């Protein structure tokens, strides 16, 4: 290590501090707490908001067409590695991209609007309309900004530095590298989608194993403070925000302690897509403390960086991967999930197994609460929307608001992002993890709610 070239300390500090300010420092803006990247994204959305649905249509369409083309492995595939990496995928994902393109065109054109058929279900404002106008039109700007600016966090030694400092904490407690703390902080302060993007990038670059990427994306890519506020406001209990957020944090830590040690996460292998990139866990000879070692690792990463060309290449690769790989998945899976949630009783039926546990925990209006348990797998906001309309008990509303956030894995966004990435977690595994998180969350949230509410 000591014989390798060392970059300048400024080369580590300046881009890393800029990245931290952009992604990880909460600031108060327009009466609420947020992060700088989200402020910039909102400004861009405000300026070009009317064009964003059309942009999403173009992106999802291109993804479907080029994904289909690349199934045949054309000769020019090796000429443009970024293009190949973005559009090369398996047949099942091409089908999902094509379905996403069909759904987005039907929705954008308003086909079946006001009708009673299947197409009208897909395109209605609660289903495809919500995904296109309220999710994709927000994500498309965030993905672009995050993709372009994430190299500030990734490429100049910050992860190596934090990894060296926190390995002794993160590894024994959560069985993951110390650098994963950056993913977690970015998710909690900024947005869960940013955490998934960070994790996917680190996994594809060889810094996380299959097991570590699966754990971090499903356990540490948490719901942001902003989303948590929106959920609690939906059930009109903002006066309890302090208790609410402390409880969410506590449940998140408990889930992070338990889930990596039980299936399906415990069955994942420590195999890497790129060998030789993962950081060592022990302090090498010649270093007296973790701070000294972390600075050395960071400066080494700076010395190895390829300059502006590497920065731009990484930026566009990140943005293209999220635009063309993830947006179609969110459109397809998110729309189908919302159709099932809004127009069938499947989630009511699936929630029935939770009824005995809710009754055992003495949760008020247990039948109504049970109907919100599984619907959170489709979308984080849906349980609180249902609770606001069907539940009168403040205690029950509070429990639903907590659970809907700590369940974490919802298909309309974070779950869809994971499925659309190369992170090795499939749909059945996501659902099992969702159930495990729900049970753990209930066992903690219900007793705490009894301490502060009366039924």
C-alpha positions in Angstrom: 0.0 0.0 0.0 2.7 2.5 1.0 4.5 2.0 -2.3 1.5 3.0 -4.4 1.1 6.5 -5.8 -0.8 8.9 -3.6 -3.1 11.7 -4.9 -3.4 15.0 -3.2 -5.5 15.6 -0.1 -7.4 18.4 -1.9 -8.3 15.9 -4.7 -10.1 13.9 -2.1 -11.5 16.6 0.1 -12.9 19.1 -2.5 -15.1 16.8 -4.6 -16.1 14.7 -1.6 -17.3 17.8 0.4 -19.2 19.0 -2.7 -20.9 15.6 -2.9 -21.7 15.5 0.8 -23.3 19.0 0.6 -25.3 18.0 -2.5 -26.5 14.6 -1.3 -26.2 14.3 2.5 -26.6 17.6 4.3 -30.3 18.5 5.1 -31.2 22.1 4.4 -34.3 24.1 5.1 -35.9 25.3 1.9 -39.4 26.8 1.3 -40.5 25.8 4.8 -39.4 22.2 4.8 -36.2 20.1 5.2 -34.7 18.6 2.1 -31.3 18.2 0.3 -29.6 20.4 -2.4 -30.0 17.8 -5.2 -33.7 17.6 -4.5 -34.0 21.4 -4.6 -32.2 21.5 -7.9 -34.4 18.7 -9.2 -37.6 20.6 -8.1 -36.4 23.7 -9.8 -35.8 21.9 -13.1 -39.1 20.1 -12.8 -40.8 23.5 -12.2 -39.2 24.9 -15.3 -39.8 22.1 -17.7 -42.5 20.1 -15.9 -44.9 20.1 -18.8 -42.4 18.3 -21.0 -41.4 15.6 -18.5 -44.1 13.1 -19.3 -43.2 13.2 -23.0 -39.5 12.8 -22.0 -40.5 9.7 -20.0 -42.4 8.3 -22.9 -39.4 8.7 -25.2 -37.0 7.1 -22.7 -39.2 4.1 -22.0 -39.9 3.6 -25.7 -36.2 3.7 -26.6 -35.5 1.3 -23.8 -38.0 -1.2 -25.1 -37.0 -0.9 -28.8 -33.2 -1.0 -28.2 -33.6 -3.8 -25.6 -35.3 -5.9 -28.2 -32.6 -5.1 -30.8 -29.8 -6.0 -28.4 -31.4 -9.4 -27.7 -29.9 -10.5 -31.0 -26.4 -9.5 -29.9 -25.6 -7.2 -32.9 -22.0 -6.9 -34.0 -21.7 -3.2 -33.0 -22.5 -4.1 -29.4 -18.8 -4.1 -28.4 -18.1 -0.7 -30.1 -20.2 1.3 -27.6 -19.8 -0.2 -24.1 -22.0 2.3 -22.3 -24.8 1.6 -24.9 -24.3 -2.1 -24.6 -24.3 -2.0 -20.8 -27.5 0.0 -20.8 -29.6 -2.0 -23.3 -28.2 -5.5 -23.0 -30.6 -7.6 -20.8 -32.4 -10.8 -20.6 -35.6 -11.7 -22.5 -37.9 -11.4 -19.4 -36.6 -7.8 -18.7 -37.2 -6.9 -22.4 -40.8 -8.1 -22.0 -41.1 -5.9 -18.9 -39.6 -2.9 -20.8 -42.1 -3.5 -23.7 -45.0 -3.7 -21.3 -43.8 -0.5 -19.7 -43.7 1.2 -23.1 -47.2 0.0 -23.9 -48.5 1.2 -20.6 -46.8 4.6 -20.9 -48.1 5.3 -24.4 -51.7 4.3 -23.4 -51.5 6.5 -20.4 -49.8 9.4 -22.2 -52.4 9.4 -25.0 -55.3 9.0 -22.5 -56.6 5.8 -24.2 -59.7 4.4 -22.5 -60.1 7.5 -20.3 -63.4 7.4 -18.5 -64.2 3.9 -19.7 -64.7 0.6 -17.9 -62.4 -1.8 -19.6 -58.9 -3.1 -18.8 -57.2 -0.3 -20.7 -59.0 2.3 -18.6 -57.8 0.6 -15.5 -54.2 0.9 -16.7 -54.4 4.5 -17.7 -56.5 5.9 -14.9 -55.1 8.7 -12.7 -54.8 6.3 -9.7 -52.8 3.7 -11.6 -50.8 4.5 -14.8 -51.5 8.2 -14.5 -50.1 8.3 -11.0 -46.9 6.3 -12.1 -46.3 8.5 -15.1 -47.2 12.0 -13.8 -46.3 11.6 -10.1 -43.5 9.1 -10.0 -41.7 8.9 -13.4 -41.8 12.7 -14.0 -40.1 13.2 -10.6 -37.6 10.3 -10.9 -36.5 11.2 -14.4 -35.0 14.5 -13.2 -33.6 13.0 -9.9 -32.0 10.1 -11.9 -30.3 12.6 -14.3 -28.9 14.8 -11.5 -27.9 11.9 -9.3 -26.3 10.0 -12.2 -24.3 13.0 -13.2 -23.2 14.0 -9.7 -22.9 10.7 -7.9 -19.2 10.3 -9.0 -18.5 13.1 -6.5 -19.3 10.6 -3.7 -18.0 7.5 -5.5 -14.8 8.3 -7.4 -12.7 10.5 -5.1 -12.0 8.3 -2.1 -15.0 9.2 0.2 -16.3 5.6 0.4 -12.8 4.2 1.0 -12.3 6.8 3.8 -15.6 6.1 5.5 -15.2 2.4 5.0 -11.9 2.3 6.8 -13.4 4.3 9.7 -16.6 2.4 10.1 -15.7 -1.2 9.2 -15.3 -2.1 12.9 -18.9 -1.0 13.5 -20.8 -2.0 10.3 -19.2 -5.4 9.8 -19.9 -7.0 13.3 -23.3 -5.4 13.7 -24.7 -5.6 10.1 -22.3 -7.9 8.3 -21.5 -5.3 5.6 -18.6 -3.0 4.8 -18.2 0.3 6.5 -18.6 2.2 3.2 -22.2 1.1 3.2 -22.8 3.8 5.8 -22.7 6.3 2.9 -25.6 4.5 1.2 -27.6 4.5 4.4 -27.1 8.2 5.2 -27.8 9.2 1.6 -31.1 7.2 1.8 -32.3 8.5 5.1 -31.4 12.2 4.5 -32.0 12.3 0.7 -34.0 9.5 -0.9 -34.1 5.7 -1.0 -33.7 5.7 -4.7 -30.3 7.4 -4.4 -29.2 4.7 -1.9 -30.2 1.9 -4.4 -28.3 3.8 -7.2 -25.2 4.0 -5.0 -25.4 0.3 -4.0 -26.0 -0.9 -7.6 -23.0 1.1 -8.8 -20.8 -0.2 -6.1 -21.9 -3.8 -6.7 -21.3 -3.5 -10.5 -17.9 -2.0 -9.8 -16.9 -4.9 -7.6 -16.9 -3.2 -4.2 -19.8 -5.2 -2.8 -20.4 -8.9 -3.0 -23.8 -10.4 -4.0 -24.7 -10.8 -0.3 -23.6 -7.3 0.7 -25.4 -5.6 -2.2 -28.6 -7.5 -1.4 -28.4 -6.6 2.3 -27.6 -2.9 1.7 -30.3 -2.3 -1.0 -33.1 -4.1 1.0 -32.1 -3.0 4.5 -30.2 0.3 4.2 -31.8 2.1 1.2 -34.3 3.6 3.6 -37.3 5.9 3.1 -36.2 9.6 3.3 -37.2 12.0 6.0 -39.2 13.9 3.4 -41.3 10.9 2.4 -41.8 10.0 6.1 -43.2 13.5 6.8 -45.6 13.1 3.8 -46.9 9.8 5.1 -47.5 11.1 8.6 -49.2 14.2 7.3 -51.5 11.9 5.2 -53.0 10.5 8.5 -53.0 13.9 10.1 -50.7 13.1 13.0 -47.8 15.5 12.5 -47.8 16.4 16.2 -46.2 13.0 16.8 -43.4 13.4 14.3 -40.6 13.2 16.9 -41.9 9.9 18.3 -42.7 8.7 14.8 -39.3 9.2 13.4 -37.4 7.9 16.4 -39.5 4.7 16.2 -38.8 4.4 12.4 -35.1 4.7 13.1 -35.2 2.1 16.0 -37.1 -0.4 13.8 -34.7 0.2 11.0 -31.8 -0.7 13.2 -33.5 -3.8 14.5 -34.3 -5.0 11.0 -30.7 -4.4 9.9 -29.5 -6.5 12.8 -31.9 -9.4 12.2 -32.5 -9.7 8.4 -28.9 -10.3 7.2 -28.7 -13.3 9.6 -31.8 -15.1 8.3 -33.0 -16.3 4.8 -33.2 -15.1 2.1 -30.3 -12.7 2.8 -28.2 -15.1 4.8 -28.2 -17.5 1.8 -26.5 -15.0 -0.6 -22.9 -15.7 -1.5 -20.0 -13.5 -1.1 -19.2 -13.5 -4.8 -18.2 -10.4 -6.8 -19.0 -9.2 -10.3 -15.4 -7.7 -10.5 -12.8 -9.5 -8.4 -10.1 -7.6 -6.5 -11.8 -4.3 -5.8 -13.3 -5.0 -2.3 -11.5 -3.3 0.6 -9.7 -5.3 3.2 -11.2 -5.6 6.7 -8.0 -5.5 8.7 -5.5 -2.6 9.3 -2.5 -3.2 7.1 1.1 -3.1 8.5 2.4 0.4 8.6 -0.8 2.1 9.7 -1.4 3.0 13.4 -5.1 3.8 13.1 -8.1 3.7 10.8 -8.1 7.4 10.1 -4.5 7.2 8.7 -5.4 4.2 6.7 -8.6 5.7 5.4 -6.8 8.9 4.2 -4.2 6.7 2.5 -6.9 4.7 0.7 -8.7 7.9 -0.4 -5.6 9.5 -1.8 -4.7 6.3 -3.6 -8.2 6.4 -5.2 -7.6 10.0 -6.3 -4.2 9.0 -7.8 -5.9 6.2 -9.8 -8.7 8.4 -11.1 -8.7 9.1 -14.9 -9.7 12.7 -14.7 -12.6 14.5 -16.3 -13.1 11.9 -19.0 -13.6 9.2 -16.4 -15.9 11.4 -14.4 -18.1 12.2 -17.4 -18.1 8.5 -18.5 -19.2 7.4 -15.1 -21.8 10.1 -14.9 -23.5 9.3 -18.2 -23.3 5.6 -17.5 -25.1 6.1 -14.2 -27.7 8.3 -15.7 -28.3 6.1 -18.7 -28.6 3.0 -16.6 -31.3 4.5 -14.4 -33.2 6.2 -17.2 -33.4 3.3 -19.6 -33.1 0.4 -17.2 -35.2 1.5 -14.2 -38.0 3.8 -15.5 -39.6 1.1 -17.7 -39.6 -1.3 -14.7 -41.3 1.2 -12.5 -43.9 2.0 -15.2 -44.7 -1.7 -15.7 -44.5 -3.1 -12.2 -45.8 0.0 -10.5 -48.8 0.2 -12.7 -49.8 -3.4 -12.4 -49.3 -3.3 -8.6 -51.6 -0.2 -8.3 -54.3 -1.8 -10.5 -54.3 -4.8 -8.2 -54.3 -2.6 -5.1 -57.0 -0.2 -6.2 -59.4 -2.5 -8.1 -59.2 -6.0 -6.6 -59.6 -7.5 -3.1 -56.3 -9.5 -3.4 -54.5 -7.4 -0.8 -57.5 -7.5 1.5 -57.3 -11.3 1.3 -53.5 -11.4 1.6 -53.8 -9.2 4.7 -56.0 -11.7 6.6 -53.1 -13.7 8.0 -52.0 -10.6 9.9 -55.3 -10.3 11.6 -54.5 -12.8 14.5 -51.2 -11.0 15.2 -52.9 -7.6 15.1 -55.6 -8.8 17.6 -52.9 -10.4 19.8 -51.1 -7.0 19.9 -54.5 -5.3 20.7 -54.4 -3.0 17.7 -57.6 -1.1 17.3 -59.7 -1.7 14.2 -57.6 -4.7 13.4 -59.6 -5.7 10.4 -59.2 -2.4 8.7 -55.5 -2.3 9.6 -54.9 -5.8 8.2 -56.0 -4.6 4.8 -53.1 -2.1 4.7 -50.4 -4.6 5.6 -49.7 -6.2 2.2 -50.8 -3.2 0.0 -47.6 -1.5 1.1 -45.7 -3.9 -1.2 -47.1 -2.0 -4.2 -46.6 1.6 -3.0 -45.6 3.3 0.2 -48.3 5.9 0.2 -51.2 3.5 -0.4 -51.5 2.2 3.2 -51.7 5.8 4.7 -54.2 6.8 2.0 -56.4 3.8 3.0 -55.9 4.5 6.7 -57.0 8.1 6.3 -60.1 7.0 4.6 -61.2 3.9 6.6 -59.6 4.1 10.0 -60.7 6.5 12.8 -58.4 5.4 15.7 -55.3 7.7 16.0 -53.4 4.7 17.4 -54.2 2.5 14.4 -53.4 5.3 12.0 -50.0 5.9 13.7 -49.2 2.2 13.5 -50.1 2.0 9.8 -48.0 5.2 9.1 -45.0 3.6 10.9 -45.3 0.2 9.2 -45.8 1.7 5.7 -42.4 3.4 6.0 -40.4 0.6 7.8 -41.7 -2.0 5.3 -39.4 -0.2 2.9 -39.6 -2.5 -0.1 -42.4 -1.2 -2.3 -42.6 -2.1 -6.0 -43.6 1.3 -7.4 -40.2 2.7 -6.5 -37.4 1.1 -4.4 -38.5 -2.5 -5.2 -38.8 -1.6 -8.9 -35.3 0.0 -8.8 -33.8 -3.1 -7.2 -35.5 -5.4 -9.8 -34.4 -3.2 -12.6 -30.7 -3.2 -11.5 -28.2 -6.0 -11.4 -28.5 -6.4 -7.6 -29.1 -10.1 -7.0 -32.6 -10.0 -5.4 -35.6 -11.4 -7.2 -39.3 -10.7 -6.8 -40.2 -13.7 -4.4 -37.2 -12.7 -2.2 -38.3 -9.1 -2.1 -41.8 -10.2 -1.0 -40.3 -12.5 1.8 -38.1 -9.6 3.0 -41.2 -7.4 2.9 -43.1 -9.8 5.1 -40.2 -10.2 7.6 -39.9 -6.4 7.9 -43.6 -6.1 8.4 -43.7 -8.6 11.3 -40.7 -7.2 13.0 -42.1 -3.7 12.6 -45.5 -4.7 14.1 -43.9 -6.4 17.1 -42.1 -3.1 18.0 -44.6 -0.4 16.8 -47.8 -1.7 18.4 -46.4 -1.9 22.0 -44.8 1.5 21.6 -48.1 3.0 20.3 -50.0 1.6 23.3 -47.6 3.7 25.5 -48.6 7.0 23.9 -52.2 6.5 22.6 -55.5 5.2 24.0 -57.5 2.8 21.8 
